[in-house]
Amino acid sequence: MRALARDVGVAQSTVKVALNEDLRYASYKRRRGQLITAKTREKWLANAKRLLSWLKHPAQSDTLWFFSDEKNFCQDQKHNVQNNRRLAYCAADVPRVPQTKFPQTVMVLGCVSSEGDVMPPHIFPQSLRLNADGYIDLLATVVKPWIETVANGRPYVW
């Protein structure tokens, strides 16, 4: 807007009013996004169709499906400046939301089955760092026994 006002030779506020009120334009930040080529889109579509077909018509009708995921939960208080407003005489009267530079996090692992069975959440020990071998070992000792208990001899996909 500033460059446009300079080129036209008018005040910046005039350009802002013209864009906002007359044209109903707003100023947005440029966003980042993944570069997706046409070839990538075609590959994703083919994989999605194959997966959907596989889900609709499994090799055996009594196959169980298991989905697992992990999540880091931040222990700091959430605070959205735009939504959390306070009416006060001055800014000093508004309480602060304490934030830490390196907040504590809790990592939780969970697993669910296609029939609605839910594994009790596995909470990782504090400040645990796993490499690939440790993670695979954890899945083999925690998640796989639960899956085999729920499947009870039936075929399953994890």
Backbone as JSON, one array per atom type, in Angstrom:
{
  "sequence": "MRALARDVGVAQSTVKVALNEDLRYASYKRRRGQLITAKTREKWLANAKRLLSWLKHPAQSDTLWFFSDEKNFCQDQKHNVQNNRRLAYCAADVPRVPQTKFPQTVMVLGCVSSEGDVMPPHIFPQSLRLNADGYIDLLATVVKPWIETVANGRPYVW",
  "N": [[0.83, -1.19, 0.0], [1.98, 1.17, 0.73], [3.92, 1.6, -1.27], [2.24, 1.81, -3.5], [0.79, 4.12, -2.86], [2.87, 5.98, -2.94], [3.59, 5.81, -5.66], [1.25, 6.72, -6.96], [0.96, 9.17, -5.82], [-0.51, 10.03, -3.6], [-1.84, 10.22, -0.23], [-1.01, 7.66, 2.16], [-3.09, 6.76, 3.76], [-5.31, 7.32, 2.2], [-5.11, 5.47, 0.13], [-5.33, 3.15, 1.65], [-7.98, 3.37, 2.67], [-9.4, 3.33, 0.24], [-8.77, 0.75, -0.71], [-9.67, -0.92, 1.41], [-12.37, -0.16, 2.05], [-13.71, 0.52, -0.38], [-12.95, -1.44, -2.36], [-12.98, -3.65, -0.78], [-10.73, -5.1, 0.0], [-8.19, -6.76, 1.92], [-5.21, -6.74, 3.87], [-2.89, -9.3, 3.86], [-0.6, -11.63, 5.31], [2.12, -13.21, 3.61], [1.99, -16.66, 3.01], [3.5, -19.76, 3.92], [3.96, -22.8, 2.11], [3.72, -26.19, 1.01], [5.53, -27.31, -1.81], [3.81, -28.57, -4.41], [3.74, -30.6, -7.05], [2.26, -31.39, -10.27], [2.71, -34.05, -10.85], [3.14, -35.11, -8.3], [0.6, -34.71, -7.18], [-0.93, -36.47, -8.77], [0.24, -38.89, -8.01], [-0.41, -38.95, -5.27], [-3.22, -39.08, -5.47], [-3.57, -41.56, -6.79], [-2.5, -43.3, -4.83], [-4.27, -42.79, -2.73], [-6.7, -43.68, -3.8], [-6.09, -46.4, -4.09], [-5.65, -47.14, -1.41], [-8.19, -46.57, -0.33], [-9.76, -48.4, -1.75], [-8.61, -50.73, -0.76], [-9.33, -50.53, 1.92], [-12.13, -50.67, 1.72], [-12.54, -53.17, 0.57], [-11.21, -55.51, 2.05], [-8.69, -58.15, 2.25], [-9.51, -60.2, 3.92], [-12.62, -60.44, 5.52], [-12.86, -60.11, 8.27], [-10.76, -58.59, 9.18], [-8.9, -56.63, 11.41], [-8.22, -53.18, 11.97], [-5.64, -51.14, 13.06], [-4.68, -48.06, 14.45], [-2.12, -45.9, 15.32], [-0.65, -43.21, 17.2], [1.39, -40.47, 18.3], [1.68, -37.71, 20.57], [2.85, -34.53, 21.56], [2.28, -32.76, 24.45], [2.12, -29.53, 25.56], [3.0, -27.95, 28.59], [2.67, -25.32, 29.32], [0.47, -22.53, 29.92], [-2.16, -21.89, 27.67], [-2.64, -19.09, 25.53], [-4.35, -16.73, 23.81], [-3.9, -13.76, 22.38], [-5.64, -12.22, 20.86], [-8.18, -13.16, 21.44], [-8.5, -13.23, 24.21], [-9.47, -10.83, 26.04], [-9.38, -8.03, 28.33], [-11.16, -5.7, 30.31], [-9.93, -2.77, 31.58], [-8.53, -0.11, 33.59], [-5.89, 0.64, 33.14], [-2.98, -0.8, 31.5], [-1.4, -2.07, 33.37], [-3.15, -3.15, 35.21], [-4.08, -5.49, 34.16], [-3.81, -8.95, 34.45], [-0.84, -10.94, 33.97], [0.05, -13.62, 31.73], [1.93, -16.25, 32.57], [4.81, -17.37, 30.86], [7.18, -19.79, 29.84], [10.57, -20.12, 28.71], [11.51, -22.55, 27.72], [9.2, -24.69, 27.62], [7.76, -27.3, 29.66], [7.02, -30.53, 28.39], [4.81, -33.24, 27.69], [4.9, -36.41, 26.4], [2.69, -38.51, 24.73], [1.5, -41.69, 23.82], [-0.84, -43.35, 21.82], [-3.33, -45.78, 20.77], [-5.83, -47.06, 18.61], [-8.5, -49.25, 17.6], [-10.24, -50.49, 14.68], [-12.66, -51.36, 15.53], [-13.25, -49.89, 17.7], [-11.84, -50.3, 20.06], [-9.72, -49.02, 22.56], [-6.45, -48.3, 23.41], [-4.93, -48.01, 26.61], [-3.51, -44.84, 27.33], [-0.04, -44.42, 26.73], [2.33, -42.9, 28.6], [5.25, -41.21, 28.12], [8.41, -41.31, 29.86], [9.7, -38.39, 31.6], [11.61, -36.07, 29.75], [12.63, -37.97, 27.97], [14.46, -39.21, 25.27], [14.18, -40.74, 22.25], [15.73, -42.89, 19.89], [15.51, -44.36, 16.6], [15.73, -47.17, 16.94], [15.11, -47.48, 19.67], [12.48, -46.54, 19.66], [11.17, -48.4, 18.02], [11.56, -50.66, 19.6], [10.03, -49.91, 21.82], [7.46, -49.85, 20.64], [7.23, -52.55, 20.05], [7.2, -53.7, 22.58], [5.15, -52.45, 24.01], [2.86, -51.57, 22.43], [2.36, -53.63, 20.5], [1.86, -56.08, 22.04], [-0.62, -55.31, 23.22], [-2.2, -55.0, 20.93], [-2.2, -57.63, 19.92], [-3.56, -58.88, 21.97], [-6.1, -57.71, 21.78], [-6.78, -58.38, 19.13], [-6.84, -61.15, 19.26], [-6.06, -63.48, 17.82], [-7.22, -63.01, 15.35], [-6.82, -61.75, 11.97], [-4.88, -58.77, 11.42], [-4.16, -55.32, 10.64], [-1.7, -52.94, 11.05]],
  "CA": [[0.0, 0.0, 0.0], [2.87, 2.33, 0.82], [4.51, 1.82, -2.6], [1.17, 2.25, -4.38], [0.52, 5.52, -2.52], [3.99, 6.78, -3.43], [3.52, 5.83, -7.13], [0.1, 7.51, -7.39], [1.16, 10.51, -5.31], [-1.54, 10.37, -2.62], [-1.52, 9.78, 1.13], [-1.16, 6.22, 2.38], [-4.42, 6.53, 4.34], [-6.28, 7.35, 1.09], [-5.01, 4.17, -0.54], [-5.86, 2.15, 2.58], [-9.44, 3.49, 2.68], [-9.9, 2.88, -1.06], [-8.67, -0.71, -0.8], [-10.47, -1.6, 2.42], [-13.81, 0.14, 2.03], [-14.29, 0.49, -1.73], [-12.71, -2.73, -3.02], [-13.1, -4.7, 0.24], [-9.5, -5.88, 0.07], [-7.51, -6.73, 3.21], [-3.8, -7.06, 3.79], [-2.59, -10.6, 4.43], [0.79, -12.06, 5.28], [2.39, -14.31, 2.69], [2.02, -17.91, 3.75], [4.35, -20.83, 3.42], [3.23, -23.99, 1.73], [4.52, -27.24, 0.38], [5.53, -27.32, -3.26], [3.12, -29.78, -4.87], [3.72, -30.62, -8.5], [1.16, -32.19, -10.85], [3.09, -35.46, -10.72], [2.89, -35.47, -6.9], [-0.86, -34.81, -7.0], [-1.38, -37.72, -9.4], [0.7, -40.01, -7.19], [-1.24, -38.97, -4.06], [-4.56, -39.54, -5.84], [-3.51, -43.01, -7.04], [-2.31, -43.98, -3.54], [-5.51, -42.65, -1.95], [-7.7, -44.6, -4.37], [-5.7, -47.78, -3.77], [-5.9, -47.34, 0.01], [-9.64, -46.61, -0.13], [-10.21, -49.7, -2.26], [-8.14, -51.75, 0.17], [-10.15, -50.42, 3.12], [-13.5, -51.12, 1.42], [-12.55, -54.59, 0.21], [-10.01, -56.15, 2.6], [-8.46, -59.53, 1.82], [-10.4, -60.99, 4.76], [-13.65, -59.53, 6.02], [-12.77, -59.89, 9.71], [-9.49, -57.95, 9.47], [-8.93, -55.47, 12.3], [-7.3, -52.11, 11.61], [-5.15, -50.41, 14.22], [-4.05, -46.78, 14.15], [-1.41, -45.39, 16.5], [-0.05, -41.9, 17.01], [1.88, -39.86, 19.52], [1.49, -36.26, 20.61], [3.51, -33.78, 22.63], [1.41, -31.79, 25.09], [2.87, -28.46, 26.22], [2.46, -27.71, 29.92], [2.42, -23.9, 29.53], [-0.9, -22.1, 29.73], [-2.46, -21.35, 26.34], [-3.08, -17.7, 25.62], [-4.54, -16.09, 22.52], [-4.0, -12.34, 22.66], [-6.77, -11.61, 20.17], [-9.45, -13.61, 21.99], [-8.56, -13.04, 25.65], [-9.43, -9.38, 26.31], [-9.79, -7.59, 29.66], [-11.47, -4.28, 30.47], [-9.19, -2.26, 32.72], [-8.19, 1.31, 33.52], [-4.57, 0.72, 32.5], [-2.41, -2.12, 31.17], [-0.83, -2.68, 34.58], [-4.22, -3.82, 35.94], [-4.38, -6.76, 33.49], [-2.85, -9.97, 34.89], [0.01, -11.53, 32.95], [0.04, -15.06, 31.58], [3.35, -16.63, 32.62], [5.31, -18.24, 29.8], [8.57, -20.17, 30.04], [11.32, -20.15, 27.46], [11.52, -23.94, 27.28], [8.12, -25.29, 28.43], [7.73, -28.74, 29.87], [6.1, -31.24, 27.53], [4.52, -34.64, 28.0], [4.65, -37.15, 25.17], [1.73, -39.57, 24.97], [1.28, -42.6, 22.69], [-2.13, -44.01, 21.88], [-3.66, -46.68, 19.66], [-7.24, -47.44, 18.55], [-8.81, -50.27, 16.59], [-11.37, -50.17, 13.83], [-13.88, -51.73, 16.24], [-13.46, -48.97, 18.81], [-11.02, -50.58, 21.23], [-8.75, -47.95, 22.8], [-5.35, -48.68, 24.29], [-4.65, -46.99, 27.63], [-2.41, -44.02, 26.83], [1.3, -44.66, 27.27], [2.98, -41.62, 28.84], [6.69, -41.4, 28.11], [9.11, -40.66, 30.99], [10.09, -37.0, 31.37], [12.85, -35.77, 29.01], [13.11, -39.15, 27.27], [14.77, -39.03, 23.86], [14.26, -42.05, 21.62], [16.15, -43.01, 18.5], [14.64, -45.27, 15.85], [15.75, -48.51, 17.56], [14.36, -47.4, 20.92], [11.05, -46.38, 19.35], [10.69, -49.71, 17.54], [11.52, -51.53, 20.77], [8.86, -49.5, 22.61], [6.25, -50.32, 19.95], [7.18, -54.01, 20.15], [6.94, -54.13, 23.96], [3.96, -51.82, 24.59], [1.68, -51.54, 21.55], [2.09, -54.92, 19.84], [1.14, -57.0, 22.93], [-2.02, -54.89, 23.36], [-2.87, -55.31, 19.66], [-2.4, -59.08, 19.84], [-4.6, -59.23, 22.94], [-7.39, -57.28, 21.22], [-7.05, -59.14, 17.91], [-7.2, -62.49, 19.71], [-5.87, -64.46, 16.75], [-7.78, -62.54, 14.09], [-5.85, -61.0, 11.18], [-4.94, -57.34, 11.68], [-3.24, -54.44, 9.94], [-1.33, -51.86, 11.96]],
  "C": [[0.87, 1.25, 0.0], [3.47, 2.64, -0.55], [3.46, 2.33, -3.59], [0.83, 3.72, -4.14], [1.63, 6.43, -3.05], [3.94, 6.91, -4.95], [2.41, 6.75, -7.62], [0.24, 8.96, -6.93], [0.06, 10.97, -4.37], [-1.09, 9.87, -1.25], [-1.78, 8.29, 1.26], [-2.55, 5.89, 2.94], [-5.49, 6.53, 3.25], [-6.28, 6.01, 0.37], [-5.61, 3.08, 0.35], [-7.39, 2.18, 2.61], [-10.03, 2.97, 1.36], [-9.87, 1.36, -1.17], [-9.6, -1.41, 0.17], [-11.96, -1.39, 2.25], [-14.41, 0.01, 0.64], [-14.14, -0.88, -2.4], [-12.87, -3.92, -2.09], [-11.91, -5.66, 0.21], [-8.93, -5.75, 1.47], [-6.06, -7.13, 2.98], [-3.54, -8.37, 4.51], [-1.1, -10.85, 4.38], [0.95, -13.14, 4.22], [2.55, -15.57, 3.5], [2.99, -18.88, 3.11], [3.49, -22.01, 3.05], [4.15, -24.97, 1.05], [4.41, -27.12, -1.13], [4.95, -28.64, -3.73], [3.03, -29.7, -6.39], [2.54, -31.46, -8.98], [1.45, -33.68, -10.71], [2.83, -35.95, -9.29], [1.41, -35.62, -6.64], [-1.4, -36.1, -7.59], [-0.98, -38.92, -8.56], [-0.13, -40.11, -5.91], [-2.63, -39.5, -4.35], [-4.57, -41.04, -6.06], [-3.36, -43.78, -5.74], [-3.58, -43.92, -2.7], [-6.59, -43.59, -2.48], [-7.38, -46.05, -4.04], [-5.97, -48.08, -2.3], [-7.39, -47.43, 0.3], [-10.23, -47.93, -0.61], [-9.82, -50.82, -1.3], [-8.94, -51.73, 1.46], [-11.57, -50.94, 2.9], [-13.58, -52.61, 1.18], [-11.28, -55.26, 0.73], [-9.9, -57.6, 2.13], [-9.33, -60.49, 2.62], [-11.38, -60.04, 5.43], [-13.54, -59.25, 7.51], [-11.44, -59.26, 10.12], [-9.7, -56.73, 10.35], [-7.89, -54.46, 11.82], [-6.92, -51.37, 12.87], [-4.41, -49.16, 13.76], [-3.39, -46.28, 15.43], [-0.8, -44.03, 16.16], [0.46, -41.41, 18.36], [1.76, -38.35, 19.41], [2.26, -35.69, 21.77], [2.53, -32.74, 23.16], [2.27, -30.81, 25.86], [2.2, -28.14, 27.55], [2.23, -26.22, 30.22], [0.96, -23.57, 29.26], [-1.09, -21.52, 28.34], [-3.01, -19.95, 26.48], [-3.17, -17.14, 24.21], [-4.82, -14.61, 22.77], [-5.25, -11.72, 22.03], [-8.11, -12.0, 20.8], [-9.6, -13.34, 23.48], [-8.38, -11.55, 25.96], [-9.89, -9.11, 27.73], [-10.12, -6.12, 29.61], [-10.77, -3.79, 31.73], [-8.89, -0.78, 32.5], [-6.85, 1.51, 32.84], [-4.03, -0.69, 32.3], [-1.84, -2.83, 32.39], [-1.86, -3.45, 35.39], [-4.56, -5.19, 35.35], [-3.36, -7.8, 33.92], [-2.07, -10.56, 33.71], [-0.18, -13.05, 32.91], [1.49, -15.51, 31.56], [3.7, -17.63, 31.51], [6.76, -18.58, 30.12], [9.26, -20.27, 28.69], [11.34, -21.56, 26.87], [10.46, -24.69, 28.09], [8.25, -26.8, 28.55], [6.71, -29.37, 28.93], [5.93, -32.67, 28.02], [4.2, -35.32, 26.69], [3.79, -38.36, 25.49], [1.54, -40.37, 23.69], [-0.06, -43.28, 22.87], [-2.39, -44.86, 20.65], [-5.15, -47.02, 19.76], [-7.44, -48.48, 17.47], [-10.02, -49.83, 15.79], [-12.7, -50.55, 14.48], [-14.12, -50.87, 17.47], [-12.69, -49.27, 20.07], [-9.94, -49.51, 21.35], [-7.7, -48.43, 23.79], [-5.2, -47.61, 25.37], [-3.45, -46.16, 27.18], [-1.09, -44.35, 27.52], [1.98, -43.3, 27.39], [4.48, -41.89, 28.97], [7.31, -40.75, 29.35], [9.58, -39.26, 30.61], [11.47, -36.92, 30.72], [13.45, -37.01, 28.35], [13.33, -38.82, 25.81], [14.98, -40.41, 23.25], [14.86, -41.94, 20.22], [15.25, -44.04, 17.84], [14.58, -46.66, 16.5], [14.96, -48.52, 18.86], [12.87, -47.29, 20.7], [10.45, -47.7, 18.88], [10.59, -50.69, 18.69], [10.32, -51.2, 21.64], [7.56, -49.99, 21.96], [6.1, -51.83, 20.09], [6.82, -54.47, 21.56], [5.67, -53.55, 24.56], [2.73, -51.99, 23.69], [1.36, -52.92, 20.98], [1.43, -55.93, 20.78], [-0.33, -56.62, 23.12], [-2.8, -55.23, 22.1], [-3.16, -56.8, 19.57], [-3.45, -59.56, 20.83], [-5.98, -58.88, 22.39], [-7.75, -58.11, 20.0], [-7.43, -60.58, 18.23], [-7.14, -63.52, 18.58], [-6.44, -64.05, 15.41], [-6.7, -61.81, 13.29], [-6.0, -59.49, 11.44], [-3.9, -56.61, 10.84], [-2.97, -53.28, 10.9], [-0.6, -50.82, 11.17]]
}
